[in-house]
Amino acid sequence: MKTVIFRTIAPVLVAIMVVFSVFVLLRGHNEPGGGFIGGLIAASAVALYGIAVGVEEVRKALRVDPLAIAGFGVLLSSLSGLVSIAYQVPFLTGLWTIFHFENTEIAVSSPMFFDIGVYFAVLGTLAAVALALEEDEDQK
Amino acid sequence: MSGTAFLDMTIYAGLGLLSLAFLITILRIIIGPTLPDRILGLDMLVSVGIGFIAIVAVKTGFFLYLDVAIALGLVGFLATVAFARYLLVSATKHTGEPDANPEAKP
């Protein structure tokens, strides 16, 4: 859209939305949130940016094809399930380790990587759909 | 009057005012003469919903609701923008000019 106001404010809004989506994603295990809703918010950020500056700019900013992002997410989710092979437990069993870093506990777990995979899968799929729809409108 | 009683009173007053705003906005959406009026009414509906969520967060003391309000604000803005784009596209298709007045074709 050729409006100066929207084009100026859109990058700020998109940055806020992406940061919020990552916040929702990482909070997801113990409180409301998670990979799916985080991916939805990130995908709406991509759609918003596409409306503001055009599809070509967004494809340039993403650097990789959205469907490649979705594929990477599915791969990451499967790999987080396959970690359980090394511990002789069923597929997708939740495994936890806790790192200590300057008086803070950082919990790293396979459910977290599964959630990050879901995030990328949802983001990639919905971004591909949104960009395809916007591209269609541009051609008319 | 104690602080808690005053807070209760303001919460109920706020809920009443927001309900009134909801009804008036719906009236605007129903009678709104042109499509842009209705779209702005829907945007207003999202804002009133955010206000409701904030008041419920204060009333229940469950501040997780504020995150819901943030998400609703971000996504509701996207909906309004998408509607505006639809208006622009349909106006362009109708008149062949990108900057045509959208109100001309409701």
gemmi code that builds the backbone of each chain (N, CA, C; Angstrom):
import gemmi

chains = {
    "A": [
        ("MET", (0.844, -1.192, 0.000), (0.000, 0.000, 0.000), (0.876, 1.238, 0.000)),
        ("LYS", (0.445, 2.230, -0.771), (1.271, 3.433, -0.911), (0.901, 4.486, 0.116)),
        ("THR", (1.025, 4.175, 1.386), (0.767, 5.188, 2.399), (2.027, 5.368, 3.237)),
        ("VAL", (2.439, 6.635, 3.391), (3.697, 6.928, 4.074), (3.613, 6.532, 5.546)),
        ("ILE", (2.471, 6.826, 6.181), (2.331, 6.561, 7.613), (2.505, 5.071, 7.896)),
        ("PHE", (1.761, 4.250, 7.145), (1.808, 2.814, 7.394), (3.190, 2.249, 7.100)),
        ("ARG", (3.799, 2.736, 6.004), (5.105, 2.230, 5.616), (6.173, 2.601, 6.656)),
        ("THR", (5.964, 3.741, 7.338), (6.932, 4.154, 8.353), (6.764, 3.355, 9.634)),
        ("ILE", (5.505, 3.113, 10.017), (5.260, 2.487, 11.315), (5.382, 0.972, 11.234)),
        ("ALA", (5.243, 0.393, 10.016), (5.195, -1.068, 9.906), (6.461, -1.769, 10.420)),
        ("PRO", (7.694, -1.308, 10.077), (8.867, -2.026, 10.593), (8.913, -2.065, 12.118)),
        ("VAL", (8.510, -0.976, 12.785), (8.492, -0.955, 14.245), (7.518, -2.003, 14.773)),
        ("LEU", (6.299, -2.001, 14.188), (5.275, -2.955, 14.635), (5.722, -4.390, 14.388)),
        ("VAL", (6.348, -4.618, 13.230), (6.790, -5.974, 12.898), (7.849, -6.430, 13.901)),
        ("ALA", (8.761, -5.526, 14.275), (9.791, -5.887, 15.257), (9.151, -6.248, 16.593)),
        ("ILE", (8.167, -5.442, 17.032), (7.491, -5.733, 18.301), (6.809, -7.092, 18.233)),
        ("MET", (6.140, -7.366, 17.096), (5.410, -8.631, 16.985), (6.351, -9.819, 17.011)),
        ("VAL", (7.503, -9.705, 16.347), (8.431, -10.844, 16.316), (9.001, -11.089, 17.712)),
        ("VAL", (9.368, -10.003, 18.423), (9.896, -10.166, 19.781), (8.840, -10.793, 20.681)),
        ("PHE", (7.580, -10.333, 20.543), (6.500, -10.880, 21.356), (6.273, -12.356, 21.038)),
        ("SER", (6.404, -12.720, 19.755), (6.190, -14.127, 19.398), (7.268, -15.006, 20.021)),
        ("VAL", (8.525, -14.514, 20.047), (9.593, -15.310, 20.660), (9.362, -15.422, 22.167)),
        ("PHE", (8.883, -14.335, 22.778), (8.563, -14.356, 24.208), (7.476, -15.388, 24.499)),
        ("VAL", (6.417, -15.395, 23.685), (5.326, -16.359, 23.880), (5.839, -17.783, 23.682)),
        ("LEU", (6.710, -17.954, 22.679), (7.256, -19.292, 22.397), (8.051, -19.825, 23.588)),
        ("LEU", (8.942, -19.009, 24.141), (9.837, -19.512, 25.195), (9.114, -19.659, 26.521)),
        ("ARG", (8.000, -18.931, 26.726), (7.263, -19.059, 27.974), (6.375, -20.291, 27.961)),
        ("GLY", (6.205, -20.873, 26.756), (5.127, -21.813, 26.532), (5.056, -23.028, 27.411)),
        ("HIS", (6.171, -23.539, 27.951), (6.069, -24.847, 28.590), (5.290, -24.791, 29.899)),
        ("ASN", (5.497, -23.766, 30.694), (4.868, -23.715, 32.015), (3.677, -22.786, 32.084)),
        ("GLU", (3.560, -21.870, 31.156), (2.467, -20.899, 31.194), (1.829, -20.840, 29.803)),
        ("PRO", (0.676, -20.149, 29.682), (0.045, -20.079, 28.356), (0.999, -19.563, 27.286)),
        ("GLY", (0.930, -20.171, 26.136), (1.841, -19.803, 25.058), (2.291, -21.068, 24.358)),
        ("GLY", (3.394, -20.985, 23.648), (3.920, -22.173, 22.993), (4.240, -21.928, 21.540)),
        ("GLY", (4.689, -22.991, 20.877), (5.182, -22.844, 19.522), (4.105, -22.434, 18.537)),
        ("PHE", (2.906, -23.007, 18.676), (1.893, -22.750, 17.655), (1.448, -21.290, 17.671)),
        ("ILE", (1.095, -20.783, 18.859), (0.594, -19.411, 18.918), (1.715, -18.420, 18.616)),
        ("GLY", (2.954, -18.759, 19.039), (4.088, -17.893, 18.701), (4.296, -17.825, 17.194)),
        ("GLY", (4.192, -18.998, 16.542), (4.338, -19.018, 15.092), (3.247, -18.225, 14.396)),
        ("LEU", (2.022, -18.285, 14.950), (0.925, -17.510, 14.357), (1.213, -16.015, 14.435)),
        ("ILE", (1.718, -15.565, 15.599), (1.997, -14.129, 15.745), (3.116, -13.716, 14.794)),
        ("ALA", (4.153, -14.557, 14.678), (5.258, -14.221, 13.769), (4.777, -14.194, 12.327)),
        ("ALA", (3.885, -15.140, 11.967), (3.378, -15.165, 10.594), (2.537, -13.930, 10.314)),
        ("SER", (1.766, -13.461, 11.337), (1.000, -12.239, 11.067), (1.934, -11.044, 10.941)),
        ("ALA", (3.086, -11.084, 11.625), (4.069, -10.017, 11.425), (4.569, -10.011, 9.980)),
        ("VAL", (4.850, -11.207, 9.453), (5.319, -11.300, 8.064), (4.244, -10.794, 7.101)),
        ("ALA", (2.969, -11.187, 7.381), (1.879, -10.749, 6.509), (1.735, -9.229, 6.530)),
        ("LEU", (1.869, -8.655, 7.746), (1.763, -7.196, 7.887), (2.863, -6.495, 7.096)),
        ("TYR", (4.076, -7.022, 7.202), (5.195, -6.423, 6.471), (4.984, -6.552, 4.962)),
        ("GLY", (4.401, -7.686, 4.572), (4.120, -7.866, 3.150), (3.110, -6.865, 2.631)),
        ("ILE", (2.074, -6.572, 3.439), (1.089, -5.568, 3.017), (1.749, -4.199, 2.928)),
        ("ALA", (2.677, -3.914, 3.879), (3.245, -2.566, 3.952), (4.224, -2.293, 2.818)),
        ("VAL", (5.172, -3.199, 2.591), (6.260, -2.862, 1.672), (6.266, -3.714, 0.411)),
        ("GLY", (5.355, -4.681, 0.304), (5.339, -5.496, -0.906), (6.013, -6.836, -0.696)),
        ("VAL", (5.572, -7.814, -1.499), (5.998, -9.194, -1.278), (7.484, -9.390, -1.574)),
        ("GLU", (7.969, -8.698, -2.626), (9.371, -8.899, -3.008), (10.322, -8.518, -1.871)),
        ("GLU", (10.025, -7.389, -1.214), (10.853, -6.939, -0.096), (10.875, -7.979, 1.021)),
        ("VAL", (9.709, -8.562, 1.300), (9.637, -9.542, 2.385), (10.449, -10.771, 2.040)),
        ("ARG", (10.346, -11.229, 0.782), (11.127, -12.412, 0.389), (12.615, -12.124, 0.515)),
        ("LYS", (13.005, -10.877, 0.198), (14.410, -10.505, 0.345), (14.814, -10.493, 1.826)),
        ("ALA", (13.900, -9.978, 2.681), (14.223, -9.871, 4.100), (14.280, -11.239, 4.776)),
        ("LEU", (13.446, -12.176, 4.301), (13.452, -13.518, 4.911), (14.684, -14.327, 4.498)),
        ("ARG", (15.277, -14.003, 3.380), (16.487, -14.639, 2.842), (16.274, -16.059, 2.344)),
        ("VAL", (15.416, -16.852, 3.016), (15.142, -18.201, 2.522), (13.657, -18.302, 2.208)),
        ("ASP", (13.310, -19.311, 1.412), (11.916, -19.525, 1.061), (11.125, -19.898, 2.320)),
        ("PRO", (9.911, -19.340, 2.510), (9.130, -19.685, 3.716), (8.916, -21.181, 3.885)),
        ("LEU", (8.725, -21.902, 2.786), (8.509, -23.345, 2.908), (9.764, -24.055, 3.400)),
        ("ALA", (10.951, -23.484, 3.099), (12.189, -24.056, 3.644), (12.218, -23.893, 5.160)),
        ("ILE", (11.702, -22.740, 5.654), (11.612, -22.546, 7.104), (10.703, -23.596, 7.722)),
        ("ALA", (9.556, -23.865, 7.051), (8.628, -24.871, 7.561), (9.292, -26.244, 7.595)),
        ("GLY", (10.021, -26.575, 6.537), (10.709, -27.864, 6.504), (11.744, -27.980, 7.599)),
        ("PHE", (12.485, -26.889, 7.840), (13.463, -26.888, 8.926), (12.783, -27.128, 10.267)),
        ("GLY", (11.586, -26.542, 10.463), (10.865, -26.739, 11.720), (10.480, -28.191, 11.927)),
        ("VAL", (9.964, -28.819, 10.868), (9.586, -30.236, 10.982), (10.816, -31.080, 11.289)),
        ("LEU", (11.934, -30.746, 10.623), (13.186, -31.489, 10.865), (13.623, -31.339, 12.314)),
        ("LEU", (13.576, -30.116, 12.831), (14.016, -29.874, 14.212), (13.135, -30.632, 15.201)),
        ("SER", (11.814, -30.642, 14.945), (10.908, -31.372, 15.837), (11.227, -32.862, 15.833)),
        ("SER", (11.452, -33.428, 14.640), (11.747, -34.859, 14.583), (13.067, -35.163, 15.283)),
        ("LEU", (14.081, -34.308, 15.080), (15.380, -34.541, 15.708), (15.256, -34.486, 17.231)),
        ("SER", (14.421, -33.557, 17.751), (14.252, -33.480, 19.201), (13.588, -34.744, 19.725)),
        ("GLY", (12.777, -35.414, 18.896), (12.213, -36.695, 19.311), (13.244, -37.804, 19.259)),
        ("LEU", (14.150, -37.716, 18.266), (15.129, -38.786, 18.077), (16.229, -38.789, 19.132)),
        ("VAL", (16.354, -37.686, 19.902), (17.385, -37.641, 20.950), (17.177, -38.785, 21.942)),
        ("SER", (15.894, -39.197, 22.107), (15.599, -40.230, 23.101), (16.216, -41.579, 22.737)),
        ("ILE", (16.682, -41.768, 21.487), (17.372, -43.016, 21.126), (18.602, -43.221, 22.011)),
        ("ALA", (19.331, -42.135, 22.236), (20.582, -42.241, 22.992), (20.347, -42.652, 24.436)),
        ("TYR", (19.150, -42.414, 24.961), (18.871, -42.733, 26.371), (18.013, -43.979, 26.501)),
        ("GLN", (17.742, -44.691, 25.419), (16.971, -45.940, 25.451), (15.565, -45.735, 26.023)),
        ("VAL", (14.910, -44.620, 25.655), (13.543, -44.372, 26.114), (12.681, -44.168, 24.874)),
        ("PRO", (11.318, -44.268, 25.016), (10.454, -44.139, 23.834), (10.627, -42.813, 23.105)),
        ("PHE", (10.192, -42.817, 21.819), (10.276, -41.647, 20.950), (9.549, -40.448, 21.572)),
        ("LEU", (10.144, -39.274, 21.477), (9.571, -38.010, 21.963), (9.478, -37.914, 23.488)),
        ("THR", (10.212, -38.767, 24.229), (10.236, -38.617, 25.681), (10.912, -37.292, 26.046)),
        ("GLY", (10.338, -36.580, 27.011), (10.919, -35.308, 27.425), (12.195, -35.524, 28.225)),
        ("LEU", (13.293, -34.926, 27.776), (14.589, -35.051, 28.460), (15.031, -33.665, 28.904)),
        ("TRP", (15.503, -33.565, 30.137), (15.838, -32.253, 30.679), (17.272, -32.235, 31.179)),
        ("THR", (17.965, -31.123, 30.922), (19.223, -30.839, 31.612), (19.163, -29.406, 32.081)),
        ("ILE", (19.840, -29.133, 33.202), (19.831, -27.775, 33.741), (21.266, -27.271, 33.819)),
        ("PHE", (21.516, -26.179, 33.103), (22.826, -25.531, 33.150), (22.820, -24.465, 34.224)),
        ("HIS", (23.969, -24.270, 34.866), (24.087, -23.179, 35.838), (24.982, -22.105, 35.257)),
        ("PHE", (24.456, -20.881, 35.226), (25.207, -19.779, 34.633), (25.037, -18.566, 35.526)),
        ("GLU", (26.044, -18.268, 36.336), (26.033, -17.088, 37.208), (24.743, -16.979, 38.016)),
        ("ASN", (24.506, -17.953, 38.864), (23.374, -17.968, 39.789), (22.019, -18.139, 39.110)),
        ("THR", (21.990, -18.353, 37.796), (20.700, -18.603, 37.144), (20.682, -20.033, 36.633)),
        ("GLU", (19.514, -20.644, 36.737), (19.352, -21.979, 36.172), (18.749, -21.838, 34.783)),
        ("ILE", (19.390, -22.449, 33.806), (18.846, -22.443, 32.452), (18.451, -23.872, 32.116)),
        ("ALA", (17.138, -24.101, 31.988), (16.651, -25.440, 31.694), (16.603, -25.627, 30.190)),
        ("VAL", (17.317, -26.643, 29.706), (17.282, -26.979, 28.281), (16.651, -28.359, 28.160)),
        ("SER", (15.645, -28.469, 27.299), (14.921, -29.741, 27.245), (14.561, -30.068, 25.808)),
        ("SER", (14.254, -31.323, 25.561), (13.816, -31.693, 24.210), (12.416, -31.145, 23.898)),
        ("PRO", (11.479, -31.030, 24.873), (10.214, -30.357, 24.527), (10.401, -28.939, 24.023)),
        ("MET", (11.429, -28.240, 24.542), (11.656, -26.872, 24.074), (12.040, -26.871, 22.595)),
        ("PHE", (12.927, -27.800, 22.210), (13.324, -27.836, 20.802), (12.161, -28.289, 19.917)),
        ("PHE", (11.314, -29.176, 20.473), (10.118, -29.564, 19.727), (9.227, -28.352, 19.479)),
        ("ASP", (9.071, -27.521, 20.522), (8.238, -26.328, 20.403), (8.824, -25.333, 19.407)),
        ("ILE", (10.165, -25.196, 19.436), (10.802, -24.290, 18.471), (10.575, -24.807, 17.049)),
        ("GLY", (10.604, -26.135, 16.889), (10.315, -26.714, 15.575), (8.900, -26.415, 15.123)),
        ("VAL", (7.936, -26.545, 16.066), (6.544, -26.219, 15.737), (6.438, -24.751, 15.325)),
        ("TYR", (7.152, -23.885, 16.059), (7.157, -22.442, 15.750), (7.585, -22.207, 14.305)),
        ("PHE", (8.697, -22.821, 13.911), (9.194, -22.590, 12.551), (8.253, -23.191, 11.512)),
        ("ALA", (7.658, -24.363, 11.839), (6.755, -24.990, 10.874), (5.533, -24.103, 10.627)),
        ("VAL", (4.938, -23.588, 11.725), (3.751, -22.747, 11.583), (4.118, -21.438, 10.891)),
        ("LEU", (5.234, -20.837, 11.320), (5.659, -19.573, 10.706), (5.875, -19.735, 9.209)),
        ("GLY", (6.600, -20.798, 8.815), (6.908, -20.980, 7.407), (5.666, -21.227, 6.573)),
        ("THR", (4.779, -22.121, 7.075), (3.584, -22.452, 6.297), (2.696, -21.231, 6.110)),
        ("LEU", (2.384, -20.554, 7.226), (1.441, -19.439, 7.121), (2.057, -18.253, 6.401)),
        ("ALA", (3.376, -18.053, 6.544), (4.007, -16.970, 5.792), (3.946, -17.258, 4.297)),
        ("ALA", (4.157, -18.530, 3.918), (4.062, -18.884, 2.503), (2.662, -18.617, 1.971)),
        ("VAL", (1.636, -19.013, 2.765), (0.260, -18.789, 2.331), (-0.026, -17.298, 2.197)),
        ("ALA", (0.365, -16.516, 3.220), (0.063, -15.080, 3.204), (0.767, -14.393, 2.041)),
        ("LEU", (2.047, -14.740, 1.826), (2.789, -14.088, 0.746), (2.198, -14.465, -0.613)),
        ("ALA", (1.775, -15.737, -0.764), (1.185, -16.145, -2.037), (-0.104, -15.371, -2.299)),
        ("LEU", (-0.930, -15.207, -1.246), (-2.184, -14.465, -1.425), (-1.910, -13.018, -1.788)),
        ("GLU", (-0.925, -12.397, -1.101), (-0.646, -10.987, -1.383), (-0.057, -10.823, -2.781)),
        ("GLU", (0.764, -11.778, -3.197), (1.347, -11.719, -4.528), (0.243, -11.769, -5.585)),
        ("ASP", (-0.752, -12.636, -5.326), (-1.879, -12.782, -6.228), (-2.603, -11.447, -6.400)),
        ("GLU", (-2.777, -10.738, -5.277), (-3.483, -9.460, -5.360), (-2.656, -8.423, -6.109)),
        ("ASP", (-1.320, -8.507, -5.946), (-0.472, -7.534, -6.621), (-0.586, -7.636, -8.140)),
        ("GLN", (-0.777, -8.869, -8.623), (-0.769, -9.059, -10.064), (-2.032, -8.528, -10.729)),
        ("LYS", (-3.127, -8.455, -9.959), (-4.398, -8.056, -10.554), (-4.400, -6.599, -11.001)),
    ],
    "B": [
        ("MET", (-14.870, 5.893, 52.410), (-14.850, 4.781, 51.447), (-13.441, 4.179, 51.376)),
        ("SER", (-13.374, 2.896, 51.535), (-12.059, 2.248, 51.521), (-11.554, 2.105, 50.096)),
        ("GLY", (-10.264, 1.790, 49.976), (-9.663, 1.691, 48.646), (-10.260, 0.560, 47.835)),
        ("THR", (-10.514, -0.581, 48.484), (-11.054, -1.732, 47.758), (-12.456, -1.445, 47.232)),
        ("ALA", (-13.261, -0.792, 48.079), (-14.631, -0.487, 47.647), (-14.601, 0.467, 46.467)),
        ("PHE", (-13.686, 1.456, 46.518), (-13.588, 2.404, 45.413), (-13.146, 1.695, 44.134)),
        ("LEU", (-12.174, 0.769, 44.271), (-11.709, 0.020, 43.098), (-12.856, -0.791, 42.498)),
        ("ASP", (-13.650, -1.449, 43.377), (-14.798, -2.211, 42.891), (-15.758, -1.320, 42.119)),
        ("MET", (-16.008, -0.125, 42.696), (-16.936, 0.793, 42.060), (-16.434, 1.203, 40.679)),
        ("THR", (-15.135, 1.557, 40.605), (-14.592, 1.983, 39.304), (-14.618, 0.835, 38.302)),
        ("ILE", (-14.367, -0.392, 38.791), (-14.390, -1.528, 37.865), (-15.781, -1.697, 37.260)),
        ("TYR", (-16.813, -1.603, 38.114), (-18.166, -1.783, 37.572), (-18.549, -0.615, 36.681)),
        ("ALA", (-18.128, 0.607, 37.069), (-18.406, 1.754, 36.192), (-17.730, 1.565, 34.837)),
        ("GLY", (-16.469, 1.101, 34.853), (-15.747, 0.887, 33.601), (-16.409, -0.170, 32.739)),
        ("LEU", (-16.849, -1.276, 33.387), (-17.524, -2.326, 32.619), (-18.802, -1.795, 31.991)),
        ("GLY", (-19.542, -0.983, 32.751), (-20.776, -0.414, 32.209), (-20.500, 0.487, 31.018)),
        ("LEU", (-19.481, 1.356, 31.152), (-19.177, 2.280, 30.058), (-18.711, 1.515, 28.821)),
        ("LEU", (-17.895, 0.473, 29.044), (-17.417, -0.295, 27.892), (-18.566, -1.037, 27.217)),
        ("SER", (-19.527, -1.536, 28.012), (-20.685, -2.191, 27.406), (-21.457, -1.213, 26.537)),
        ("LEU", (-21.612, 0.014, 27.058), (-22.287, 1.061, 26.283), (-21.540, 1.311, 24.978)),
        ("ALA", (-20.187, 1.407, 25.075), (-19.383, 1.649, 23.873), (-19.553, 0.503, 22.880)),
        ("PHE", (-19.608, -0.729, 23.406), (-19.817, -1.902, 22.560), (-21.123, -1.770, 21.769)),
        ("LEU", (-22.193, -1.427, 22.500), (-23.496, -1.344, 21.845), (-23.507, -0.246, 20.792)),
        ("ILE", (-22.939, 0.913, 21.133), (-22.941, 2.020, 20.170), (-22.122, 1.655, 18.940)),
        ("THR", (-20.984, 0.966, 19.166), (-20.154, 0.562, 18.032), (-20.896, -0.418, 17.127)),
        ("ILE", (-21.621, -1.358, 17.747), (-22.377, -2.324, 16.936), (-23.459, -1.602, 16.137)),
        ("LEU", (-24.071, -0.589, 16.765), (-25.051, 0.225, 16.050), (-24.412, 0.865, 14.822)),
        ("ARG", (-23.184, 1.392, 14.998), (-22.488, 2.018, 13.867), (-22.188, 0.993, 12.786)),
        ("ILE", (-21.829, -0.240, 13.200), (-21.526, -1.269, 12.196), (-22.790, -1.628, 11.421)),
        ("ILE", (-23.936, -1.659, 12.121), (-25.169, -2.050, 11.433), (-25.638, -0.949, 10.488)),
        ("ILE", (-25.691, 0.310, 10.981), (-26.249, 1.364, 10.134), (-25.206, 2.002, 9.236)),
        ("GLY", (-23.884, 1.858, 9.599), (-22.795, 2.566, 8.919), (-23.025, 2.695, 7.437)),
        ("PRO", (-23.159, 3.910, 6.904), (-23.593, 4.045, 5.511), (-22.602, 3.425, 4.524)),
        ("THR", (-21.291, 3.538, 4.779), (-20.312, 3.016, 3.819), (-19.477, 1.921, 4.456)),
        ("LEU", (-18.757, 1.196, 3.611), (-17.921, 0.098, 4.095), (-16.784, 0.577, 5.011)),
        ("PRO", (-16.108, 1.714, 4.698), (-15.069, 2.177, 5.627), (-15.600, 2.432, 7.031)),
        ("ASP", (-16.836, 2.937, 7.141), (-17.419, 3.138, 8.469), (-17.492, 1.826, 9.226)),
        ("ARG", (-17.927, 0.783, 8.533), (-18.074, -0.516, 9.200), (-16.721, -1.070, 9.598)),
        ("ILE", (-15.701, -0.876, 8.727), (-14.367, -1.393, 9.060), (-13.823, -0.688, 10.292)),
        ("LEU", (-14.002, 0.625, 10.346), (-13.541, 1.353, 11.538), (-14.316, 0.913, 12.763)),
        ("GLY", (-15.603, 0.566, 12.574), (-16.385, 0.052, 13.691), (-15.824, -1.259, 14.217)),
        ("LEU", (-15.412, -2.134, 13.291), (-14.827, -3.408, 13.726), (-13.514, -3.168, 14.474)),
        ("ASP", (-12.711, -2.202, 13.979), (-11.465, -1.860, 14.671), (-11.754, -1.354, 16.075)),
        ("MET", (-12.797, -0.532, 16.174), (-13.205, -0.007, 17.484), (-13.642, -1.144, 18.406)),
        ("LEU", (-14.313, -2.159, 17.804), (-14.761, -3.313, 18.588), (-13.559, -4.028, 19.217)),
        ("VAL", (-12.470, -4.155, 18.444), (-11.252, -4.773, 18.977), (-10.707, -3.946, 20.148)),
        ("SER", (-10.714, -2.608, 19.979), (-10.201, -1.752, 21.056), (-11.030, -1.913, 22.319)),
        ("VAL", (-12.373, -1.953, 22.155), (-13.234, -2.120, 23.327), (-12.984, -3.482, 23.973)),
        ("GLY", (-12.746, -4.506, 23.140), (-12.427, -5.819, 23.684), (-11.153, -5.790, 24.508)),
        ("ILE", (-10.141, -5.044, 24.034), (-8.896, -4.908, 24.792), (-9.176, -4.245, 26.141)),
        ("GLY", (-10.057, -3.225, 26.112), (-10.425, -2.578, 27.372), (-11.092, -3.546, 28.332)),
        ("PHE", (-11.994, -4.379, 27.811), (-12.648, -5.397, 28.648), (-11.616, -6.322, 29.280)),
        ("ILE", (-10.652, -6.775, 28.459), (-9.643, -7.715, 28.964), (-8.836, -7.053, 30.081)),
        ("ALA", (-8.491, -5.764, 29.894), (-7.707, -5.064, 30.917), (-8.489, -4.974, 32.216)),
        ("ILE", (-9.801, -4.652, 32.122), (-10.601, -4.528, 33.344), (-10.739, -5.874, 34.031)),
        ("VAL", (-10.944, -6.939, 33.244), (-11.043, -8.272, 33.854), (-9.724, -8.641, 34.526)),
        ("ALA", (-8.590, -8.237, 33.899), (-7.290, -8.516, 34.522), (-7.187, -7.826, 35.872)),
        ("VAL", (-7.645, -6.574, 35.961), (-7.594, -5.861, 37.242), (-8.542, -6.512, 38.243)),
        ("LYS", (-9.726, -6.890, 37.761), (-10.752, -7.441, 38.667), (-10.334, -8.783, 39.254)),
        ("THR", (-9.758, -9.662, 38.398), (-9.382, -10.981, 38.892), (-7.967, -11.011, 39.462)),
        ("GLY", (-7.166, -9.969, 39.196), (-5.771, -9.998, 39.631), (-4.927, -11.002, 38.879)),
        ("PHE", (-5.411, -11.429, 37.717), (-4.731, -12.459, 36.930), (-4.098, -11.758, 35.744)),
        ("PHE", (-2.857, -11.298, 35.890), (-2.293, -10.358, 34.932), (-1.811, -11.013, 33.643)),
        ("LEU", (-1.978, -12.334, 33.558), (-1.685, -12.999, 32.302), (-2.609, -12.515, 31.192)),
        ("TYR", (-3.791, -12.004, 31.590), (-4.742, -11.488, 30.605), (-4.141, -10.349, 29.788)),
        ("LEU", (-3.184, -9.621, 30.379), (-2.619, -8.480, 29.653), (-1.878, -8.945, 28.402)),
        ("ASP", (-1.260, -10.147, 28.460), (-0.612, -10.680, 27.264), (-1.632, -10.954, 26.174)),
        ("VAL", (-2.805, -11.453, 26.610), (-3.888, -11.659, 25.634), (-4.245, -10.331, 24.985)),
        ("ALA", (-4.295, -9.268, 25.810), (-4.639, -7.952, 25.269), (-3.584, -7.488, 24.269)),
        ("ILE", (-2.297, -7.717, 24.567), (-1.237, -7.312, 23.631), (-1.399, -8.055, 22.310)),
        ("ALA", (-1.600, -9.381, 22.399), (-1.734, -10.177, 21.170), (-2.945, -9.720, 20.372)),
        ("LEU", (-4.054, -9.448, 21.077), (-5.265, -9.003, 20.376), (-5.027, -7.657, 19.701)),
        ("GLY", (-4.298, -6.767, 20.366), (-4.007, -5.472, 19.766), (-3.200, -5.606, 18.493)),
        ("LEU", (-2.166, -6.468, 18.526), (-1.311, -6.624, 17.347), (-2.089, -7.261, 16.199)),
        ("VAL", (-2.867, -8.318, 16.496), (-3.544, -9.054, 15.425), (-4.764, -8.274, 14.923)),
        ("GLY", (-5.438, -7.547, 15.838), (-6.568, -6.736, 15.408), (-6.149, -5.642, 14.447)),
        ("PHE", (-4.964, -5.083, 14.673), (-4.439, -4.087, 13.746), (-4.237, -4.703, 12.363)),
        ("LEU", (-3.722, -5.943, 12.358), (-3.518, -6.625, 11.071), (-4.841, -6.794, 10.325)),
        ("ALA", (-5.913, -7.133, 11.082), (-7.218, -7.319, 10.441), (-7.687, -6.017, 9.800)),
        ("THR", (-7.518, -4.907, 10.527), (-7.938, -3.621, 9.965), (-7.147, -3.286, 8.709)),
        ("VAL", (-5.830, -3.542, 8.760), (-4.993, -3.253, 7.595), (-5.415, -4.101, 6.403)),
        ("ALA", (-5.739, -5.383, 6.672), (-6.152, -6.259, 5.576), (-7.458, -5.769, 4.961)),
        ("PHE", (-8.391, -5.319, 5.814), (-9.637, -4.758, 5.298), (-9.371, -3.525, 4.435)),
        ("ALA", (-8.473, -2.656, 4.915), (-8.157, -1.439, 4.168), (-7.561, -1.785, 2.812)),
        ("ARG", (-6.714, -2.823, 2.800), (-6.102, -3.242, 1.546), (-7.152, -3.787, 0.573)),
        ("TYR", (-8.105, -4.538, 1.152), (-9.191, -5.074, 0.321), (-9.988, -3.939, -0.311)),
        ("LEU", (-10.254, -2.898, 0.516), (-10.970, -1.722, 0.002), (-10.213, -1.091, -1.154)),
        ("LEU", (-8.899, -0.935, -0.942), (-8.058, -0.277, -1.939), (-8.057, -1.079, -3.232)),
        ("VAL", (-7.929, -2.411, -3.094), (-7.866, -3.269, -4.284), (-9.186, -3.224, -5.042)),
        ("SER", (-10.308, -3.292, -4.282), (-11.598, -3.300, -4.977), (-11.860, -1.945, -5.628)),
        ("ALA", (-11.408, -0.845, -4.988), (-11.571, 0.479, -5.593), (-10.731, 0.588, -6.859)),
        ("THR", (-9.498, 0.013, -6.814), (-8.638, 0.041, -7.986), (-9.262, -0.724, -9.139)),
        ("LYS", (-9.850, -1.890, -8.807), (-10.437, -2.714, -9.851), (-11.629, -1.997, -10.499)),
        ("HIS", (-12.343, -1.231, -9.660), (-13.563, -0.603, -10.137), (-13.281, 0.588, -11.035)),
        ("THR", (-12.311, 1.426, -10.630), (-12.072, 2.664, -11.360), (-10.782, 2.642, -12.162)),
        ("GLY", (-9.905, 1.655, -11.895), (-8.647, 1.595, -12.611), (-7.606, 2.552, -12.113)),
        ("GLU", (-7.880, 3.196, -10.970), (-6.895, 4.135, -10.419), (-6.585, 3.750, -8.975)),
        ("PRO", (-5.295, 3.664, -8.635), (-4.957, 3.168, -7.305), (-5.386, 4.104, -6.175)),
        ("ASP", (-5.405, 5.391, -6.416), (-5.698, 6.331, -5.338), (-7.133, 6.834, -5.396)),
        ("ALA", (-8.010, 5.997, -5.947), (-9.401, 6.415, -6.033), (-10.023, 6.490, -4.650)),
        ("ASN", (-11.031, 7.311, -4.524), (-11.695, 7.475, -3.246), (-12.474, 6.203, -2.899)),
        ("PRO", (-12.100, 5.496, -1.809), (-12.756, 4.227, -1.512), (-14.220, 4.399, -1.118)),
        ("GLU", (-14.578, 5.587, -0.654), (-15.957, 5.781, -0.220), (-16.920, 5.795, -1.405)),
        ("ALA", (-16.354, 6.001, -2.597), (-17.211, 6.082, -3.766), (-17.886, 4.748, -4.041)),
        ("LYS", (-17.257, 3.655, -3.600), (-17.834, 2.342, -3.886), (-17.956, 1.532, -2.591)),
        ("PRO", (-19.064, 1.627, -1.937), (-19.193, 0.925, -0.658), (-19.369, -0.576, -0.847)),
    ],
}
model = gemmi.Model(1)
for chain_id, residues in chains.items():
    chain = gemmi.Chain(chain_id)
    for i, (resn, *xyz) in enumerate(residues, 1):
        res = gemmi.Residue()
        res.name, res.seqid = resn, gemmi.SeqId(i, " ")
        for name, pos in zip(("N", "CA", "C"), xyz):
            atom = gemmi.Atom()
            atom.name, atom.element = name, gemmi.Element(name[0])
            atom.pos, atom.b_iso = gemmi.Position(*pos), 0.0
            res.add_atom(atom)
        chain.add_residue(res)
    model.add_chain(chain)
structure = gemmi.Structure()
structure.add_model(model)
structure.setup_entities()
